[in-house]
Amino acid sequence: MTINYFQIVCFVWAFIGIATRIVMTAMKDRFKDWALNTAYTPKQKKGLYIVGLVTYLIVGYTWYQVFTTDIKFSWIIGLLLTLTVVKVSTALFNYQVFRKFVSTMVNDDKKMLHLHVSILIFSAVLILMGIYLY
């Protein structure tokens, strides 16, 4: 059995989604502190541009794979990854708005619960897509 690019994307993305939920839950208040005082400091870090560049490259490569391989429904992963460009672009080009959003999320337990549940469901769907769709 061979694993294709779209399966890899599904499984890696799901792993990241699940692993970050576990870390965020285990760290609780330490995660809030890390998010606001290390990851998303009041002044935008230059490293965020590297993350943005990597994201754009992954999205571009994914669309290249969509158009050059014969894998049914590959466009779905292309579309889902393209939607991440909205988040990354906001973080890059409208940083203070993004930081305010992060602050609102990490300081509201109900919103964080909704985020965790949503990402866990999305991760489960990605795993199922990796197994049954690709």
N, C-alpha and C positions, 0 to 999 in steps of 0.2 A: 504494500500500500504506500503510495506516495502522497505527500502533503503539498498542496499548492500554496501560492502566495496569499490567496484570500483566506484560506484556512489559518495560516500563520497569523494574519492580521486579526482574525476573529479571536483566536486563542490568546494572543498576546494582549490585545485590548481588554478581553474579559479578565485575564489574570491581573492586569493593572487595576481595573475597576474593583475587583474583589480585594486585592491586597491593600489598596489604599483605604478602603472602608474599614478593614481590620485595623490598620495602623491608626487611622483617625479615631476609631472607637477606643482603642487601647490607650492612646495618648490623651484623649479628652481635652482638658484645659491646656496641656502642654502643646497640643496641636494648634489650638487657637493662637497661642503665643508665637509658635513657630511660623504660622501662616502670616500673621500680621507684622511680626518683628524681624523675620528672617527672609521668608520667601517673597512677600509683598510688602516691602518696607515703604515708608512714605515717599522716598525717592526711588524712582524706577531703576532697577539694576540693569546693567549692560548685558548680562548673561541671558536676559529674557529675549534679546534679539537672536541669540543662538537657538534657543528653543523655538522661536518663531520660524527661523530659517529651516530648521530640521522638520518642523511640521509642514511647511510649504513643500519641501522636497519630498516628503512621504506622500502627501496628497498628489503631487505631480506624478511621482512614480506609480502610484496606484492607478491613476487614470491612464498612464502609459500601458500598464498591465491590462486594464479593462479593454483597451482598443487593440492590443496585440496578442491577446490570448483568447482561446475559445472556451471560456468558462461561463456557463449560463449564470445569470443573475449577478455577475461580478460588479455591475453598475451600482448595486445596492450598497456595497462596501465603499465604492467610490463616492457615492452621494453622502453616506454617513460621515466619512472622513472629511469631506468637503465642508460639512457643517461645523467641524471643529475649527475651521479657519475663522469663523465668526468670533469664537471665544478668543482665539490667539490674537486675532487682529485687534480686538477690543483691548486686550491686555497690552499690546504693543503701542497702539496709536491713540488710545483713550484710557491711559493707565489709571488715572484717578477715579474714573467711573468704575473701572473693573475692580480696583482696590476697595471702593465703597461697597460694591456688590459682595466681595469676599467677606468684608467685615460684617455686613448684614447677615450673611449666611452663617458664619461661624459663631455669631452671637445670638442666634435664634435656634433653640433646640428643636422646635417643631419643623423649621425649614431644613435643618440638617437631617432630621429623620426622613423627611420627604426626599431629600437628595440621596441619602443612603439607599433607601428602598428603590428609588428610580434607577440608580446605577446598578444595583444588584439585579434587578429585573432585566435591564439592558445587557448586563454581562451574561445572564442565563440565556437570553435570546442569541447573543453572539456565539456562545458555546454550541447551542443547537444549530445555528447556521453553519458553523464550522464542521459539525458532524454530518448534518443531513442535507444542507443546501450546496455545499462545495465539495 
